[in-house]
Amino acid sequence: MRVICPHCQTIYQLQGLEPDAVLVCHRCGTEFGLGEKPEGAQDVATSVVPDRQTPDMFASLPGETDDEPQAETGSEQDLFPDEPLPEEGVSPPADEPAAESIGTFSFPEPDDVSETEHADESDAAAETDHDSETEQAPAPEDVAEAESGHAIEPVIPHEQRNVDADEQTGDDAGEAGDELPGPVIIPAREAWPEDPATPVAAAPQSGPADEADALDVEQDDFAAGPPPRAKARIMPWLITVVLLIGGTGFWVNHETWLDDPWLRSVLINTGVKMQIRDKDWRVQPDSVSAVWIERKNAGTALVITGEAHNLLQTELRPPLIHVTLYAQDNPDEIIAERDEIITRPPLMQTIRSAPYSPPPRDDTPIIALGKRGFILVLEDLPQNAGNFTLQAKAR
């Protein structure tokens, strides 16, 4: 059964209605029923509705002027020719359940309303081709919204909203045809940076049965952590820096380094031509002794004995001995300097005889780090000769 609000022309589809029931329009709040009409309401039975348009859509609201022409109206039978009008005093059929009533107002169940609206939508889709040439008038709520200046939202129960959303989803799916839904895309939560040196392998094709395995593999990849990196090697850099510092220091102080006997021995043994220096020899202070000897002709001679030490790790010929004499009354005054050669050991008789005839020169090489004793006989010295110093000199 269809009922039209006499004020806003809103159509309601009901399954059952009591003859003396009073209905309240949920749009304009007008109370109306089958047996009585509100003040200023039009007759529903005489209204003429073209096609699916609501009758008297642009009628003025109560309180406005009635100067504007009213839309032509017809009977409800013209609007719905296939359905007979309800007769007064006739109760609904027994197989149709009556709607629940609260006081004087009754409304259908949300499920019934959803089924009814779904049936209306199906009828509207079937008559779309028939009504394509007819100009569609705006809905009453659009007219009310345009007149009031603000949006009007109808009050819809929460259960009916869910039902309408499901029906709308079903209609959209029917219009889309047999299109299959797209794959579900799961956004990546986190990802490790890829190593450019590692080739990327193509991902194998997997079906829905392998989604759990793929998820486990991804979780294992995230749990494994980032790819391993090469360990930092600081020792080669440290050795290089030390060598550079050592080479720079050696080059700046190379003369001082070359005075070291150990370094000179290494260079000489490796074939580097090095000049023998005075610092390669040393006279042992503990081995030096001096004796004045009286000769047969009433002359005196100074006999000095000692040892010369080879500081290099290679054989060298015996050096020269440089003798420096200082004055007895002035220790800082040098009175004589001589270079004496190392000879073979002389006899005491030769030393006491004058003039002194030294034995031949000793040219036997001194072994590495070896020592060689010497005897020096000094004649014709000044009378004030006092202290003396000895220094080995390279030949």
Buried (B, 14 or more C-beta within 10 A) or exposed (E): BBBBBBBBBBBBBBBBBBBEBBBBBBBBEBBBBBEEEEEBBBEBEEBBBBEBBBBBBBBBEEEEEEEEEEBEBBBBEBBBEEEEEBEEEEEBEEEEEBBEEEEEEBBBEBEBBBBBBBEBEEEEEEEEEEBEEEEEBEEBBEBBBEEEEEEEEEEEEEEBEEBBEEBEEEBEEEEEEEEEEEEEEEEEEEEEEEEEEEEEEEEEEEEEEEEEEEEEEEEEEEEEEEEEEEEEEEEEEEEEEEEEEEEEEEEEEEEEEBEEBEBBBEEBEEEEEBEBBEBBBBBEEEBBEBEEEEBEEEBBBBBBBBBBBBBBBBEBBBBBBBBBBBBBEEEEEEBBEBEBBBBEEBEEEEBBEEEBEBEEEBEEEBEBEEEBEBBBBBEEBEEEBBEBEBBBEBE
